[in-house]
Amino acid sequence: MITSIKIFDKRLFFKFRLTTFIGGIIMNNNAPFKYDIVGSFLRPDYLKKARSEYVNGKITAEELKKVENAAITDLITKQKAAGLSVITDGEFRRSSWHLDFMWAFNGVGHEKTKCGIPFDGEAALIDDTFLIGKVSAHNHPFVEHFKFVKQFEDDNTVARQTIPAPAQFLFQMIIPGNLGKTKAIYPNEEELILDIADGYKKVIRDLYAAGCRNIQFDDCTWGVCVDPNACLILGTDGDGLQDNIEKLIRINNLAIEGKPEDLVINTHICRGNFHSTWACQGGYDSVAKDLFAKENVQAFYLEFDDERSGDFESLKYVGKDKKVVLGLITTKSPVLENKDDIIKRIKEASKYIPLERLCLSPQCGFASTEEGNKLTEEEQWAKLKLVQEVAKEVWK
């Protein structure tokens, strides 16, 4: 137990949140929660089988949807049984955490990759994704996906919608391999930025109208920006990298601008998560002054599960109106962390941010792509139980 840090009243545990009147009941919606999650979960084998059968023309879209609905319903039952304050669809209707969302925008095309994205010792063979026209959003399918989860909300849970950050969308279209196609459609990059932001605003409005009060922007662009090879990856120099940093923050803020007051938008930042491997490394120091102070989210969910993420000193730049969710429990390994070690690390982080503005979660989802990380479902839930046990001890 931490004895040198201010401890909270039990009545306040998991209760640092605003409330809003939705559908006739009072819902807690002010994430982050002291015991939180990132969003994706391991897909059950029967769901993977159904998706494969759909891709190969053996079952219809409606038949696949029935399997997805059953798997998501079962997952939400387990999330509630685990005492989570958040419910998600586990990203069960997607092949990857970000690309499926982009494909549903007008102007975005994709095709099977020839080389994939390099991770540590393995390539993620996810579709190459690029522009084929002007970007816009209309009747995005994720809104209907959210509505299915929304029906399971109760007095103790709020439905969260995870989507890739606007910065991630922009980044996808301006990486060196896509830049030529993008410039052919958008000679003026400012027009692209505004179109992406406008598309996100439309999706956010539609999600809000569907009852969503908790959106999470997933953002791996910062993992690239902090990597020692960032300039090489992006084909630029130091000044160009700083220009990219400013553009990424700006597009996220443009999408957030004008959001309803009772809509919570947070962001999760990591360095790649595929089949228990990673893509980038480096502490937050080089982007912290800009990112942590200027991005207009209400909380940062930050990867801190190993030395690749650096130390906690960069947290001193987080705005005083924002919270931080420490991703100290890794989803890349089934081995359970030592509880005392995690508590010590929370204490260390509290040197830079008061404990009342800190929360705890795994460092990432368990299945950022449908392959999932290398652990079993039982081990997945054991990780979340550990997060809960530590949180209860720290914030009692």
FIZARO-337992 format. One record per residue: residue in one letter; x, y, z of N, C-alpha, C in turn. Coordinates in steps of 0.02 Angstrom, whole numbers. Last residue first. Layout:
N
[A [X Y Z] [X Y Z] [X Y Z]],
...
end
This chain:
396
[K [-403 190 -119] [-458 170 -74] [-483 227 -32]],
[W [-313 186 -231] [-364 238 -224] [-420 218 -178]],
[V [-230 73 -215] [-201 140 -219] [-252 194 -203]],
[E [-316 -36 -213] [-268 -27 -158] [-241 45 -157]],
[K [-387 -24 -329] [-424 -24 -266] [-377 -12 -207]],
[A [-283 -37 -423] [-321 26 -417] [-357 30 -350]],
[V [-245 -170 -404] [-198 -116 -389] [-235 -51 -379]],
[E [-363 -235 -444] [-336 -246 -377] [-288 -190 -357]],
[Q [-375 -194 -579] [-426 -177 -529] [-400 -182 -458]],
[V [-261 -251 -636] [-272 -179 -640] [-321 -157 -586]],
[L [-291 -386 -612] [-234 -355 -579] [-240 -279 -580]],
[K [-399 -403 -696] [-410 -412 -624] [-352 -380 -586]],
[L [-336 -389 -818] [-383 -337 -796] [-399 -343 -722]],
[K [-260 -507 -818] [-227 -441 -822] [-273 -386 -796]],
[A [-360 -601 -819] [-316 -598 -760] [-278 -531 -759]],
[W [-411 -585 -945] [-452 -563 -889] [-412 -560 -824]],
[Q [-300 -641 -1017] [-325 -572 -1030] [-364 -546 -970]],
[E [-299 -771 -974] [-243 -728 -955] [-261 -654 -966]],
[E [-415 -815 -1037] [-411 -818 -964] [-355 -772 -939]],
[E [-379 -802 -1170] [-432 -760 -1144] [-430 -759 -1067]],
[T [-197 -802 -1182] [-263 -832 -1185] [-316 -785 -1158]],
[L [-82 -715 -1289] [-104 -737 -1224] [-175 -765 -1232]],
[K [-19 -626 -1394] [-4 -695 -1378] [-18 -711 -1305]],
[N [-151 -524 -1471] [-86 -536 -1439] [-80 -607 -1415]],
[G [-237 -534 -1632] [-232 -531 -1559] [-162 -542 -1534]],
[E [-288 -535 -1761] [-244 -589 -1739] [-239 -592 -1663]],
[E [-359 -419 -1783] [-398 -479 -1766] [-354 -537 -1745]],
[T [-269 -292 -1691] [-291 -323 -1753] [-325 -388 -1735]],
[S [-265 -268 -1559] [-270 -210 -1603] [-285 -231 -1674]],
[A [-306 -342 -1431] [-309 -364 -1500] [-318 -304 -1546]],
[F [-299 -283 -1309] [-274 -352 -1314] [-272 -377 -1385]],
[G [-239 -112 -1304] [-290 -163 -1308] [-258 -232 -1313]],
[C [-114 -55 -1184] [-147 -53 -1249] [-205 -103 -1247]],
[Q [-77 -60 -1053] [-43 -11 -1096] [-76 -5 -1164]],
[P [-218 -62 -937] [-167 -95 -977] [-136 -44 -1025]],
[S [-226 74 -815] [-255 31 -866] [-200 -13 -895]],
[L [-267 200 -695] [-227 142 -714] [-264 101 -767]],
[C [-243 378 -660] [-283 317 -663] [-239 260 -688]],
[L [-223 539 -584] [-196 479 -614] [-246 422 -612]],
[R [-265 643 -510] [-271 650 -583] [-241 591 -620]],
[E [-234 610 -381] [-305 615 -398] [-317 624 -473]],
[L [-96 619 -377] [-127 553 -380] [-200 557 -401]],
[P [-25 747 -480] [-57 725 -418] [-95 660 -428]],
[I [120 719 -573] [48 732 -577] [16 708 -513]],
[Y [248 696 -527] [239 744 -582] [166 763 -593]],
[K [244 602 -432] [290 658 -420] [278 714 -471]],
[S [168 501 -479] [133 552 -440] [179 609 -419]],
[A [256 410 -531] [221 455 -578] [189 513 -541]],
[E [292 343 -413] [342 382 -449] [309 432 -496]],
[K [170 281 -383] [198 329 -336] [250 373 -370]],
[I [167 195 -491] [115 246 -484] [139 301 -437]],
[R [276 115 -458] [279 156 -518] [225 210 -518]],
[K [230 51 -343] [289 95 -339] [293 141 -399]],
[I [128 -24 -399] [111 29 -350] [169 78 -343]],
[I [204 -112 -475] [158 -66 -509] [139 -9 -462]],
[D [271 -182 -375] [309 -144 -424] [265 -93 -459]],
[D [165 -246 -310] [203 -195 -274] [245 -151 -321]],
[K [124 -337 -410] [79 -284 -387] [118 -228 -352]],
[N [212 -386 -550] [212 -386 -477] [173 -325 -452]],
[E [117 -441 -693] [164 -397 -660] [159 -404 -584]],
[L [98 -599 -767] [69 -547 -725] [124 -506 -691]],
[V [121 -645 -933] [151 -643 -866] [122 -585 -827]],
[P [77 -637 -1062] [31 -664 -1012] [57 -660 -941]],
[S [109 -485 -1153] [134 -546 -1120] [83 -570 -1069]],
[K [51 -372 -1199] [93 -409 -1246] [119 -475 -1218]],
[T [-10 -290 -1115] [-54 -339 -1147] [-14 -384 -1195]],
[T [57 -234 -959] [65 -249 -1030] [13 -300 -1054]],
[I [16 -101 -859] [7 -174 -865] [9 -192 -939]],
[L [21 35 -868] [77 0 -836] [74 -75 -842]],
[G [-30 168 -924] [-33 101 -952] [26 59 -929]],
[L [-113 285 -832] [-47 252 -838] [-56 181 -864]],
[V [-198 418 -885] [-208 347 -869] [-142 312 -884]],
[V [-215 581 -828] [-172 533 -862] [-189 463 -837]],
[K [-312 731 -856] [-293 673 -818] [-249 627 -860]],
[K [-309 912 -857] [-312 847 -889] [-289 792 -842]],
[D [-285 1037 -811] [-355 1019 -818] [-364 949 -847]],
[K [-151 1058 -820] [-178 1046 -753] [-252 1027 -755]],
[G [-68 971 -953] [-108 1027 -928] [-143 1009 -863]],
[V [90 897 -939] [18 886 -947] [-21 944 -916]],
[Y [222 909 -908] [195 955 -958] [120 946 -969]],
[K [258 809 -825] [254 875 -795] [225 926 -844]],
[L [277 695 -897] [209 708 -873] [202 777 -842]],
[S [411 675 -918] [374 713 -968] [303 730 -947]],
[E [449 587 -816] [462 659 -808] [423 702 -858]],
[F [437 450 -822] [376 489 -810] [387 564 -810]],
[D [532 375 -959] [514 385 -889] [454 432 -884]],
[G [504 262 -1101] [538 314 -1064] [513 320 -992]],
[S [453 158 -1174] [410 217 -1164] [443 273 -1124]],
[R [538 52 -1171] [528 86 -1236] [490 152 -1227]],
[E [534 -9 -1048] [582 45 -1058] [574 82 -1124]],
[D [354 -32 -1025] [424 -53 -1024] [469 5 -1041]],
[D [229 27 -1012] [238 -41 -986] [310 -66 -988]],
[F [159 144 -1041] [217 148 -997] [236 78 -971]],
[E [53 234 -1142] [91 172 -1137] [153 183 -1094]],
[L [-83 328 -1082] [-14 326 -1105] [19 259 -1091]],
[Y [-216 423 -1113] [-202 353 -1095] [-134 337 -1124]],
[F [-258 581 -1061] [-211 544 -1102] [-202 473 -1073]],
[A [-410 675 -1063] [-364 630 -1030] [-319 597 -1082]],
[Q [-475 766 -1140] [-483 772 -1067] [-438 725 -1028]],
[V [-394 858 -1274] [-429 800 -1246] [-435 809 -1171]],
[N [-325 957 -1351] [-384 973 -1310] [-427 912 -1292]],
[E [-151 978 -1341] [-207 938 -1370] [-267 942 -1323]],
[K [-57 1053 -1267] [-98 1086 -1318] [-155 1044 -1345]],
[A [21 983 -1176] [-5 1049 -1156] [-59 1075 -1204]],
[F [57 866 -1237] [23 862 -1172] [-7 929 -1151]],
[L [117 914 -1362] [60 867 -1358] [22 873 -1292]],
[D [224 1005 -1325] [170 1021 -1373] [108 978 -1360]],
[K [299 940 -1229] [282 1011 -1220] [225 1032 -1266]],
[A [316 807 -1283] [275 821 -1223] [253 894 -1217]],
[V [399 766 -1381] [334 793 -1402] [293 819 -1343]],
[S [515 720 -1320] [522 764 -1378] [456 794 -1402]],
[D [470 633 -1214] [503 698 -1201] [502 746 -1260]],
[Y [418 507 -1213] [374 561 -1237] [408 630 -1237]],
[G [540 385 -1273] [500 420 -1223] [461 478 -1253]],
[G [536 249 -1390] [559 316 -1372] [512 348 -1321]],
[Q [487 154 -1535] [510 161 -1466] [534 232 -1454]],
[C [375 52 -1636] [417 110 -1622] [439 111 -1550]],
[A [307 -71 -1646] [334 -40 -1706] [384 16 -1692]],
[W [296 -234 -1566] [290 -161 -1566] [324 -133 -1629]],
[T [197 -383 -1530] [258 -348 -1550] [245 -273 -1550]],
[S [82 -456 -1508] [129 -449 -1452] [196 -418 -1472]],
[H [12 -430 -1625] [35 -498 -1611] [91 -498 -1559]],
[F [44 -263 -1614] [23 -315 -1661] [54 -381 -1641]],
[N [49 -105 -1584] [29 -164 -1545] [1 -217 -1593]],
[G [125 53 -1563] [112 -5 -1605] [99 -67 -1563]],
[R [143 140 -1460] [196 134 -1509] [188 73 -1553]],
[C [6 249 -1408] [55 194 -1398] [102 191 -1458]],
[I [-122 334 -1327] [-61 341 -1367] [-16 281 -1353]],
[H [-289 384 -1328] [-242 331 -1308] [-182 334 -1356]],
[T [-387 521 -1269] [-344 490 -1320] [-299 437 -1289]],
[N [-560 573 -1251] [-493 559 -1226] [-451 529 -1282]],
[I [-700 665 -1235] [-655 639 -1286] [-585 633 -1255]],
[V [-862 669 -1179] [-793 661 -1158] [-753 631 -1215]],
[L [-993 779 -1190] [-958 726 -1227] [-885 725 -1206]],
[D [-1052 889 -1134] [-1055 826 -1096] [-1026 767 -1134]],
[E [-1035 990 -1228] [-999 995 -1164] [-998 928 -1126]],
[P [-1005 941 -1398] [-1051 954 -1342] [-1014 950 -1275]],
[K [-870 1022 -1488] [-904 963 -1463] [-952 981 -1408]],
[G [-793 1126 -1540] [-866 1131 -1543] [-904 1071 -1519]],
[E [-656 1026 -1587] [-684 1094 -1581] [-760 1094 -1588]],
[I [-609 904 -1624] [-639 910 -1557] [-678 976 -1550]],
[A [-553 930 -1748] [-608 881 -1744] [-645 887 -1677]],
[L [-453 1020 -1712] [-506 1041 -1758] [-566 995 -1753]],
[N [-370 938 -1634] [-408 992 -1602] [-464 1019 -1647]],
[N [-317 855 -1733] [-356 827 -1678] [-399 880 -1645]],
[I [-251 951 -1809] [-308 915 -1839] [-349 880 -1785]],
[R [-152 997 -1717] [-203 1043 -1745] [-263 1004 -1772]],
[I [-70 887 -1695] [-108 916 -1640] [-166 959 -1667]],
[L [-21 874 -1826] [-58 819 -1795] [-100 844 -1736]],
[K [47 994 -1849] [-11 976 -1891] [-54 923 -1857]],
[E [151 986 -1756] [102 1040 -1750] [39 1025 -1791]],
[I [219 875 -1807] [193 874 -1739] [138 926 -1731]],
[N [261 924 -1932] [213 869 -1928] [180 866 -1859]],
[D [352 1020 -1890] [294 1042 -1929] [240 988 -1926]],
[Q [447 937 -1834] [411 984 -1791] [348 1009 -1825]],
[L [491 875 -1951] [460 835 -1898] [420 880 -1852]],
[G [549 982 -2018] [490 948 -2047] [453 906 -1996]],
[D [656 1006 -1935] [605 1058 -1943] [541 1028 -1972]],
[G [728 885 -1950] [702 906 -1885] [647 958 -1890]],
[D [667 814 -2107] [720 833 -2060] [688 857 -1995]],
[T [596 664 -2185] [601 737 -2172] [661 751 -2127]],
[G [535 536 -2196] [568 568 -2252] [576 643 -2245]],
[L [484 467 -2091] [440 517 -2122] [472 552 -2182]],
[I [591 386 -2056] [526 356 -2070] [482 403 -2110]],
[L [689 484 -2029] [699 436 -2083] [633 405 -2104]],
[C [633 547 -1919] [645 586 -1980] [655 540 -2039]],
[A [627 439 -1824] [567 474 -1848] [578 510 -1914]],
[N [714 357 -1758] [717 357 -1831] [658 395 -1862]],
[P [681 365 -1624] [745 394 -1646] [751 399 -1722]],
[D [509 412 -1602] [558 361 -1619] [623 394 -1642]],
[V [413 505 -1587] [463 502 -1534] [518 451 -1550]],
[C [332 488 -1701] [365 552 -1690] [420 550 -1637]],
[V [279 359 -1683] [327 372 -1738] [366 436 -1723]],
[G [198 383 -1574] [249 332 -1569] [302 340 -1623]],
[W [110 473 -1626] [160 498 -1579] [214 447 -1567]],
[T [25 397 -1702] [70 443 -1737] [126 467 -1690]],
[C [-66 318 -1642] [3 292 -1643] [51 340 -1678]],
[D [-209 338 -1557] [-161 378 -1595] [-90 350 -1588]],
[D [-383 341 -1535] [-322 300 -1533] [-271 329 -1581]],
[F [-494 430 -1447] [-452 436 -1506] [-390 392 -1495]],
[Q [-647 384 -1381] [-574 378 -1371] [-540 381 -1439]],
[I [-792 453 -1310] [-755 435 -1371] [-681 434 -1354]],
[N [-938 454 -1233] [-869 437 -1217] [-834 411 -1281]],
[R [-1069 463 -1262] [-1042 516 -1220] [-968 504 -1203]],
[C [-1192 425 -1381] [-1122 415 -1359] [-1098 476 -1320]],
[G [-1317 435 -1436] [-1312 426 -1364] [-1241 417 -1338]],
[A [-1328 468 -1566] [-1345 399 -1550] [-1337 384 -1475]],
[A [-1277 594 -1565] [-1349 588 -1575] [-1373 517 -1559]],
[Y [-1141 558 -1556] [-1174 593 -1501] [-1250 586 -1505]],
[L [-1123 503 -1683] [-1114 461 -1623] [-1149 493 -1563]],
[D [-1143 618 -1759] [-1189 561 -1767] [-1183 513 -1708]],
[R [-1036 698 -1717] [-1105 722 -1708] [-1154 663 -1712]],
[I [-931 616 -1761] [-938 631 -1689] [-1010 655 -1675]],
[V [-950 621 -1899] [-955 557 -1864] [-966 568 -1789]],
[K [-928 760 -1920] [-991 728 -1939] [-1001 663 -1901]],
[K [-796 774 -1876] [-850 811 -1842] [-918 780 -1857]],
[Y [-733 696 -1973] [-734 674 -1903] [-789 710 -1865]],
[G [-751 779 -2085] [-778 711 -2084] [-784 684 -2014]],
[D [-679 892 -2044] [-751 897 -2055] [-784 829 -2054]],
[A [-549 837 -2042] [-579 863 -1980] [-654 869 -1987]],
[I [-535 808 -2179] [-532 754 -2129] [-566 777 -2065]],
[D [-544 938 -2232] [-592 887 -2252] [-593 829 -2202]],
[L [-433 1002 -2173] [-501 1026 -2158] [-554 974 -2177]],
[I [-328 928 -2230] [-336 932 -2157] [-407 952 -2139]],
[L [-349 955 -2367] [-353 887 -2341] [-366 888 -2266]],
[E [-323 1092 -2370] [-389 1068 -2389] [-400 997 -2363]],
[E [-187 1092 -2337] [-235 1123 -2291] [-306 1100 -2307]],
[E [-122 1042 -2448] [-131 999 -2390] [-181 1027 -2340]],
[N [-160 1053 -2610] [-158 1097 -2551] [-173 1055 -2489]],
[P [-177 945 -2692] [-115 985 -2699] [-105 1031 -2639]],
[Y [-254 810 -2673] [-252 870 -2630] [-185 905 -2639]],
[I [-228 718 -2772] [-298 735 -2756] [-302 799 -2716]],
[A [-92 712 -2777] [-128 714 -2841] [-201 734 -2831]],
[K [-57 697 -2645] [-46 762 -2676] [-82 768 -2743]],
[T [-89 560 -2629] [-125 612 -2592] [-118 680 -2625]],
[K [2 495 -2708] [-69 488 -2723] [-109 544 -2689]],
[G [121 535 -2640] [110 551 -2710] [37 548 -2730]],
[L [108 481 -2510] [107 554 -2520] [94 573 -2593]],
[N [120 349 -2477] [54 373 -2500] [54 446 -2523]],
[G [249 328 -2433] [222 283 -2483] [155 305 -2512]],
[P [269 430 -2332] [303 433 -2397] [272 388 -2451]],
[I [110 480 -2264] [171 440 -2259] [203 437 -2328]],
[I [-10 542 -2277] [49 582 -2294] [114 545 -2281]],
[M [-113 458 -2239] [-115 484 -2307] [-53 525 -2326]],
[Q [-88 428 -2107] [-93 374 -2155] [-87 399 -2227]],
[F [-101 556 -2049] [-35 524 -2052] [-35 468 -2105]],
[L [-240 573 -2052] [-196 616 -2091] [-129 583 -2102]],
[F [-274 469 -1961] [-302 470 -2029] [-257 512 -2074]],
[Q [-209 512 -1847] [-191 447 -1876] [-215 442 -1948]],
[A [-274 630 -1819] [-203 632 -1836] [-182 567 -1870]],
[P [-399 582 -1781] [-393 618 -1845] [-320 622 -1868]],
[A [-374 418 -1708] [-373 491 -1704] [-372 522 -1773]],
[P [-489 283 -1727] [-422 311 -1737] [-426 387 -1735]],
[I [-604 255 -1591] [-591 268 -1662] [-519 293 -1669]],
[T [-715 181 -1477] [-646 194 -1495] [-641 204 -1571]],
[Q [-844 223 -1374] [-828 211 -1444] [-755 229 -1456]],
[R [-917 152 -1229] [-863 191 -1259] [-855 172 -1332]],
[A [-1051 160 -1120] [-1026 131 -1182] [-975 179 -1213]],
[V [-1038 140 -945] [-1048 185 -1001] [-1018 152 -1063]],
[T [-1115 71 -795] [-1071 69 -853] [-1089 121 -906]],
[N [-1208 73 -695] [-1138 65 -676] [-1089 68 -734]],
[D [-1336 81 -745] [-1315 131 -695] [-1241 129 -680]],
[D [-1297 31 -915] [-1339 30 -855] [-1312 82 -806]],
[E [-1293 -17 -1088] [-1276 29 -1034] [-1323 20 -975]],
[F [-1337 -91 -1194] [-1316 -128 -1135] [-1293 -83 -1078]],
[Q [-1360 -9 -1301] [-1418 -40 -1270] [-1401 -76 -1205]],
[K [-1232 23 -1350] [-1269 71 -1309] [-1327 39 -1271]],
[V [-1198 -76 -1441] [-1167 -76 -1374] [-1207 -33 -1325]],
[F [-1276 -36 -1550] [-1283 -103 -1523] [-1256 -107 -1452]],
[K [-1228 92 -1576] [-1297 84 -1552] [-1308 15 -1522]],
[F [-1101 66 -1631] [-1108 94 -1564] [-1177 83 -1535]],
[H [-1137 21 -1758] [-1100 -23 -1713] [-1107 1 -1641]],
[E [-1191 138 -1809] [-1235 81 -1797] [-1201 30 -1750]],
[V [-1069 207 -1815] [-1125 234 -1776] [-1175 179 -1760]],
[F [-989 140 -1903] [-973 136 -1832] [-1028 164 -1788]],
[P [-1031 172 -2032] [-1058 111 -2000] [-1041 105 -1926]],
[H [-1082 337 -2071] [-1026 294 -2052] [-1052 233 -2014]],
[N [-1155 428 -2157] [-1183 365 -2130] [-1128 315 -2112]],
[H [-1015 498 -2225] [-1088 496 -2230] [-1111 428 -2206]],
[A [-876 606 -2248] [-908 552 -2209] [-983 556 -2217]],
[S [-739 629 -2363] [-799 652 -2329] [-830 592 -2293]],
[V [-605 674 -2469] [-626 643 -2407] [-691 673 -2381]],
[K [-588 641 -2644] [-596 689 -2590] [-627 654 -2529]],
[G [-498 488 -2686] [-542 545 -2700] [-545 591 -2640]],
[I [-419 393 -2642] [-439 385 -2712] [-485 443 -2733]],
[L [-286 368 -2525] [-340 409 -2552] [-353 392 -2625]],
[F [-259 209 -2439] [-237 269 -2474] [-297 308 -2500]],
[T [-183 66 -2371] [-242 111 -2369] [-220 180 -2393]],
[D [-149 -105 -2374] [-125 -38 -2392] [-186 7 -2400]],
[D [-207 -211 -2242] [-215 -182 -2309] [-180 -114 -2316]],
[I [-80 -296 -2147] [-145 -261 -2151] [-147 -223 -2217]],
[L [20 -384 -2088] [-4 -387 -2158] [-75 -360 -2163]],
[A [151 -334 -1999] [78 -334 -1994] [50 -330 -2065]],
[A [296 -432 -1981] [261 -381 -2019] [186 -390 -2009]],
[E [420 -450 -1851] [361 -475 -1887] [327 -417 -1924]],
[G [520 -391 -1776] [525 -462 -1792] [468 -491 -1832]],
[D [426 -265 -1735] [487 -295 -1709] [486 -371 -1722]],
[F [350 -226 -1894] [352 -224 -1822] [416 -260 -1799]],
[P [312 -147 -2046] [363 -182 -2006] [354 -171 -1931]],
[I [166 -183 -2133] [198 -133 -2091] [249 -169 -2046]],
[G [165 -255 -2301] [141 -244 -2233] [178 -189 -2197]],
[C [189 -294 -2433] [244 -298 -2385] [223 -287 -2313]],
[K [74 -290 -2503] [127 -332 -2530] [183 -342 -2479]],
[T [-97 -292 -2448] [-29 -267 -2446] [20 -316 -2478]],
[K [-248 -271 -2536] [-204 -315 -2498] [-131 -291 -2504]],
[E [-312 -103 -2527] [-298 -165 -2563] [-250 -207 -2522]],
[H [-423 40 -2525] [-375 -6 -2494] [-368 -68 -2536]],
[G [-473 215 -2518] [-469 149 -2548] [-420 105 -2512]],
[V [-577 351 -2485] [-524 307 -2459] [-529 239 -2493]],
[G [-686 427 -2523] [-620 448 -2545] [-563 405 -2521]],
[N [-788 417 -2378] [-783 428 -2450] [-712 451 -2467]],
[F [-747 301 -2249] [-749 371 -2274] [-751 371 -2350]],
[A [-722 172 -2218] [-793 192 -2222] [-801 266 -2241]],
[W [-587 159 -2203] [-617 133 -2264] [-690 155 -2273]],
[M [-565 206 -2072] [-547 248 -2129] [-582 225 -2193]],
[F [-608 94 -1998] [-640 160 -1989] [-627 205 -2049]],
[D [-517 -1 -2038] [-588 -11 -2054] [-626 55 -2048]],
[L [-395 49 -1980] [-407 52 -2052] [-480 44 -2071]],
[H [-387 33 -1837] [-392 99 -1869] [-416 98 -1941]],
[W [-377 -95 -1787] [-402 -42 -1742] [-417 23 -1778]],
[S [-439 -217 -1905] [-386 -181 -1870] [-415 -122 -1833]],
[S [-558 -276 -1933] [-498 -316 -1944] [-438 -283 -1910]],
[R [-706 -264 -1828] [-651 -236 -1867] [-597 -288 -1880]],
[R [-797 -302 -1735] [-821 -296 -1804] [-767 -269 -1852]],
[F [-736 -300 -1612] [-749 -365 -1643] [-773 -360 -1715]],
[E [-697 -207 -1520] [-675 -197 -1589] [-685 -261 -1630]],
[G [-763 -224 -1404] [-700 -260 -1411] [-667 -251 -1478]],
[D [-867 -143 -1385] [-881 -202 -1427] [-817 -242 -1438]],
[T [-866 -96 -1210] [-850 -85 -1281] [-870 -148 -1319]],
[I [-899 -12 -1057] [-911 -70 -1101] [-895 -49 -1173]],
[V [-831 37 -901] [-837 49 -973] [-855 -17 -1008]],
[S [-809 -6 -777] [-856 51 -783] [-870 67 -856]],
[L [-797 -179 -736] [-777 -121 -776] [-831 -67 -776]],
[G [-817 -298 -669] [-822 -236 -631] [-800 -174 -669]],
[A [-827 -416 -734] [-760 -397 -711] [-759 -331 -673]],
[A [-956 -415 -776] [-939 -462 -722] [-871 -445 -692]],
[K [-943 -326 -882] [-982 -306 -823] [-964 -350 -763]],
[Q [-869 -406 -968] [-843 -341 -946] [-878 -318 -883]],
[K [-956 -512 -990] [-894 -524 -954] [-863 -459 -929]],
[T [-1056 -447 -1063] [-1074 -482 -1001] [-1011 -493 -958]],
[I [-979 -409 -1172] [-1005 -357 -1127] [-1027 -387 -1061]],
[L [-955 -535 -1231] [-900 -494 -1206] [-925 -443 -1156]],
[D [-1085 -573 -1270] [-1048 -613 -1221] [-991 -573 -1190]],
[T [-1108 -473 -1365] [-1153 -480 -1307] [-1118 -519 -1251]],
[I [-1008 -505 -1458] [-1006 -440 -1422] [-1050 -443 -1360]],
[A [-1052 -629 -1504] [-986 -623 -1473] [-981 -559 -1432]],
[A [-1176 -596 -1560] [-1172 -645 -1505] [-1107 -638 -1468]],
[N [-1138 -506 -1661] [-1183 -485 -1607] [-1179 -531 -1547]],
[E [-1060 -591 -1743] [-1030 -533 -1708] [-1073 -511 -1650]],
[V [-1160 -677 -1789] [-1105 -704 -1749] [-1071 -648 -1710]],
[K [-1238 -585 -1858] [-1268 -623 -1803] [-1214 -652 -1758]],
[K [-1147 -543 -1957] [-1171 -495 -1906] [-1202 -531 -1846]],
[L [-1138 -657 -2036] [-1080 -634 -1998] [-1101 -588 -1942]],
[E [-1266 -655 -2090] [-1245 -712 -2048] [-1184 -694 -2006]],
[E [-1259 -537 -2164] [-1308 -542 -2110] [-1290 -600 -2063]],
[A [-1164 -570 -2259] [-1149 -516 -2212] [-1196 -520 -2152]],
[T [-1157 -752 -2275] [-1178 -685 -2294] [-1158 -633 -2242]],
[I [-1024 -870 -2305] [-1082 -847 -2267] [-1097 -775 -2288]],
[K [-927 -890 -2400] [-963 -949 -2376] [-1024 -931 -2333]],
[G [-836 -796 -2450] [-901 -804 -2482] [-943 -862 -2458]],
[N [-722 -770 -2382] [-718 -821 -2435] [-786 -837 -2466]],
[V [-765 -682 -2287] [-717 -658 -2337] [-714 -706 -2396]],
[Y [-844 -772 -2211] [-875 -715 -2247] [-829 -690 -2303]],
[E [-748 -856 -2158] [-800 -883 -2202] [-834 -828 -2242]],
[S [-681 -765 -2077] [-646 -797 -2133] [-695 -826 -2183]],
[R [-781 -736 -1986] [-755 -682 -2029] [-718 -711 -2089]],
[A [-798 -862 -1926] [-853 -832 -1963] [-828 -777 -2009]],
[K [-673 -877 -1864] [-695 -925 -1914] [-750 -895 -1958]],
[K [-676 -773 -1771] [-624 -773 -1823] [-645 -819 -1881]],
[L [-781 -821 -1693] [-789 -758 -1729] [-737 -753 -1785]],
[Y [-729 -936 -1639] [-788 -943 -1682] [-801 -878 -1721]],
[D [-624 -888 -1559] [-609 -924 -1621] [-669 -929 -1667]],
[P [-646 -717 -1503] [-654 -789 -1495] [-644 -824 -1562]],
[R [-522 -590 -1497] [-580 -618 -1532] [-585 -692 -1517]],
[L [-473 -496 -1357] [-459 -554 -1400] [-523 -579 -1432]],
[F [-520 -322 -1368] [-514 -385 -1332] [-500 -441 -1382]],
[S [-495 -144 -1352] [-499 -206 -1391] [-487 -268 -1348]],
[G [-487 -42 -1243] [-545 -53 -1287] [-549 -120 -1323]],
[V [-423 1 -1126] [-410 37 -1189] [-464 20 -1241]],
[I [-488 30 -960] [-465 -12 -1014] [-452 31 -1076]],
[D [-468 62 -781] [-494 75 -848] [-465 25 -898]],
[Y [-494 123 -633] [-480 57 -660] [-510 57 -730]],
[K [-532 256 -626] [-471 234 -591] [-448 166 -615]],
[F [-579 317 -787] [-595 287 -723] [-531 261 -691]],
[P [-577 474 -879] [-558 406 -865] [-579 383 -795]],
[A [-755 477 -905] [-692 440 -907] [-635 492 -906]],
[N [-891 518 -859] [-831 557 -857] [-769 513 -851]],
[N [-1015 463 -853] [-982 464 -918] [-916 501 -918]],
[N [-1149 381 -780] [-1082 406 -768] [-1045 406 -834]],
[M [-1319 425 -803] [-1262 385 -826] [-1197 420 -805]],
[I [-1480 411 -745] [-1419 448 -736] [-1360 403 -754]],
[I [-1610 383 -865] [-1571 363 -807] [-1509 406 -803]],
[G [-1678 424 -978] [-1717 416 -917] [-1678 393 -857]],
[G [-1584 438 -1081] [-1634 384 -1084] [-1670 372 -1019]],
[I [-1475 522 -978] [-1482 489 -1042] [-1536 435 -1037]],
[F [-1402 649 -900] [-1466 615 -901] [-1478 587 -970]],
[T [-1237 629 -835] [-1283 658 -883] [-1346 617 -885]],
[T [-1100 674 -730] [-1157 632 -746] [-1200 668 -796]],
[L [-920 656 -716] [-981 695 -722] [-1039 648 -734]],
[R [-813 575 -598] [-844 580 -663] [-904 626 -661]],
[F [-750 484 -496] [-727 549 -519] [-750 559 -591]],
[K [-781 360 -447] [-835 408 -453] [-812 478 -474]],
[F [-691 261 -417] [-725 255 -481] [-778 309 -491]],
[F [-710 313 -252] [-676 266 -297] [-720 253 -358]],
[L [-778 387 -162] [-758 421 -223] [-724 375 -272]],
[R [-799 310 -53] [-858 330 -90] [-840 363 -157]],
[K [-672 300 3] [-700 243 -35] [-759 264 -78]],
[D [-566 440 -15] [-624 410 17] [-652 356 -27]],
[F [-394 419 -61] [-462 444 -71] [-513 407 -28]],
[I [-236 471 5] [-283 418 -12] [-353 445 -15]],
[K [-82 542 -37] [-150 554 -14] [-197 500 -39]],
[I [59 443 -4] [18 479 -52] [-52 485 -24]],
[S [128 361 79] [151 430 76] [111 472 27]],
[T [83 233 68] [66 268 129] [83 342 126]],
[I [22 113 -37] [57 176 -36] [35 214 26]],
[M [42 -60 0] [0 0 0] [44 62 0]],
end
